[in-house]
Amino acid sequence: MNEPIHVAITRKIKPGCEAEFQAALQEFFKTSFAHTGVHGASMLVPPPGSPSPEFGILRTFANSQQRDDFYASPMFQAWEERIKPLTEGTPVYRELNGLEAWFRSPQIPPPRWKMALLTWLAVWPVSMAVPAVLNPLIGASVPGFIFAGAVAGGIVLVLTWGAMPLLVKLAKGWLLPKILNH
């Protein structure tokens, strides 16, 4: 599969090392784009006044092979050694799929109510169109539970590769706070 891969990484930073970690990460971001297949990188910092020691990193790769090559690269291994004294424990890696990937943001995610409203705007017409298309094709020839499964699959396919990417792109200015759109 040659789809972009979105990875969320959470790291715990030692108290008093936050500024040094941020500076090191920003520097690493600049050099990491030289690696083939790196399409995006951004940092998520705890909100001001938060006691959380966790920083987030969002990375986008061209595909799973490029992701694997990046994490196995000497450049990434050197980065890991560089920040080892600044971090606690091991990082948590999570591939973003579905709604998480649609709404990924360079700084902060959009408010949940906006994500829910945009998703509803996509699901409503798609949930009416898919059964209308499938019913004349297979509706009478398969049991109801098979038809329902085909409809659910069709809705997921249309939302994942069509409706949601388009709506998120069209609604970018509304989804994200004004300061993030510049």
C-alpha positions in Angstrom: 0.0 0.0 0.0 1.4 3.4 -0.9 -0.8 5.7 1.3 0.8 8.3 3.5 1.4 7.2 7.1 0.7 9.4 10.1 2.5 8.6 13.3 1.9 10.2 16.7 4.8 9.9 19.2 4.5 10.8 22.9 7.6 11.5 25.0 7.9 12.2 28.7 10.4 15.0 29.3 12.4 15.3 32.5 11.5 18.3 34.7 13.6 21.4 33.7 14.6 19.9 30.3 11.5 21.1 28.4 13.2 24.1 26.7 16.2 22.1 25.7 14.1 19.3 24.3 12.0 21.8 22.3 15.1 23.4 20.8 16.6 20.0 20.0 13.4 18.8 18.4 13.0 21.9 16.2 16.6 21.5 15.1 16.0 17.8 14.3 12.9 18.6 12.4 15.0 20.7 10.0 17.5 18.0 9.3 14.9 15.2 9.2 13.3 16.5 6.0 16.4 15.6 4.2 15.4 11.9 4.6 13.5 10.5 1.7 9.8 10.1 2.3 9.4 12.5 5.3 6.4 14.6 4.4 5.6 16.4 7.7 6.6 16.9 11.3 5.2 18.9 14.1 5.4 19.3 17.8 2.6 19.3 20.4 3.6 21.0 23.6 1.7 20.8 26.9 -0.6 23.8 27.4 0.8 26.7 29.5 0.5 25.9 33.2 0.0 22.2 32.6 1.8 19.8 34.9 2.0 17.2 32.1 5.6 16.2 31.2 4.4 14.8 27.8 5.3 16.3 24.5 3.8 15.0 21.2 5.4 14.6 17.8 3.3 14.1 14.7 5.1 12.7 11.6 3.9 12.0 8.1 5.7 9.7 5.8 5.1 8.9 2.1 4.5 5.2 3.0 5.2 2.5 5.5 8.6 1.6 3.9 9.8 5.2 4.2 8.6 5.3 7.8 10.5 2.1 8.6 13.7 3.4 6.8 13.5 6.7 8.7 13.3 5.1 12.1 16.1 2.7 11.2 18.4 5.5 9.9 21.6 6.6 11.6 20.2 10.1 11.7 17.2 9.0 13.8 19.5 6.8 16.0 21.7 9.9 16.6 18.6 11.9 17.6 17.6 9.2 20.1 21.0 9.3 21.7 21.0 13.2 21.8 17.7 13.4 23.7 18.1 10.4 26.0 19.3 12.6 28.9 16.3 14.8 28.4 13.6 12.2 28.4 12.1 9.6 30.8 11.0 6.1 29.8 10.4 5.0 26.3 8.4 6.9 23.7 4.9 5.7 22.7 4.4 5.3 19.0 0.9 5.2 17.5 -0.1 5.1 13.9 -3.1 7.4 13.2 -6.0 6.0 11.3 -9.5 7.0 10.4 -10.8 10.1 12.1 -7.5 10.8 13.9 -5.6 11.0 10.6 -8.3 13.1 8.9 -8.2 15.8 11.7 -4.4 15.8 12.4 -3.1 19.2 13.0 0.3 20.8 13.2 -0.3 22.3 16.6 -3.6 21.5 18.3 -6.5 19.4 17.1 -9.8 21.2 16.3 -12.5 21.2 18.9 -14.3 17.9 19.1 -17.6 19.5 18.3 -16.2 20.8 15.0 -14.8 17.3 14.2 -18.2 15.7 15.1 -20.2 18.2 13.0 -17.9 17.8 10.0 -18.1 14.0 10.3 -21.9 14.2 10.5 -22.0 16.4 7.4 -20.1 13.7 5.5 -21.9 10.7 7.0 -25.4 11.9 6.4 -25.4 12.1 2.5 -22.9 9.2 2.2 -25.2 7.0 4.3 -28.1 7.7 2.0 -26.1 7.4 -1.3 -24.4 4.1 -0.7 -27.5 2.1 0.0 -29.2 3.8 -2.9 -26.4 2.7 -5.2 -26.0 -0.8 -3.8 -29.7 -1.7 -3.5 -30.4 -2.1 -7.3 -27.0 -3.9 -7.7 -27.2 -6.5 -4.9 -30.1 -5.6 -2.6 -32.5 -8.4 -3.6 -29.9 -11.0 -4.2 -28.3 -11.2 -0.7 -29.5 -11.6 2.9 -30.2 -8.4 4.8 -27.2 -8.7 7.1 -24.9 -9.1 4.1 -26.4 -6.1 2.5 -26.0 -4.1 5.7 -22.3 -5.1 5.8 -21.8 -4.1 2.2 -23.4 -0.7 3.0 -21.2 -0.2 6.0 -18.1 -1.1 4.0 -19.1 1.3 1.2 -19.7 4.1 3.7 -16.3 3.6 5.3 -14.6 3.5 1.9 -16.3 6.7 0.6 -15.6 8.5 3.9 -12.0 7.5 4.2 -10.8 8.1 0.6 -13.3 10.7 -0.6 -15.7 12.6 1.6 -13.6 13.3 4.7 -10.3 14.3 3.0 -12.3 16.7 0.8 -14.4 18.2 3.6 -11.4 18.6 6.0 -9.5 20.4 3.2 -12.5 22.6 2.4 -13.2 23.4 6.1 -9.5 24.0 7.1 -10.1 27.7 7.9 -13.1 26.9 10.1 -11.6 23.8 11.8 -8.4 25.4 13.0 -8.0 28.6 15.0 -7.1 31.6 12.9 -3.5 31.7 14.3 -2.8 28.3 12.9 -3.9 29.2 9.3 -1.1 31.6 8.6 
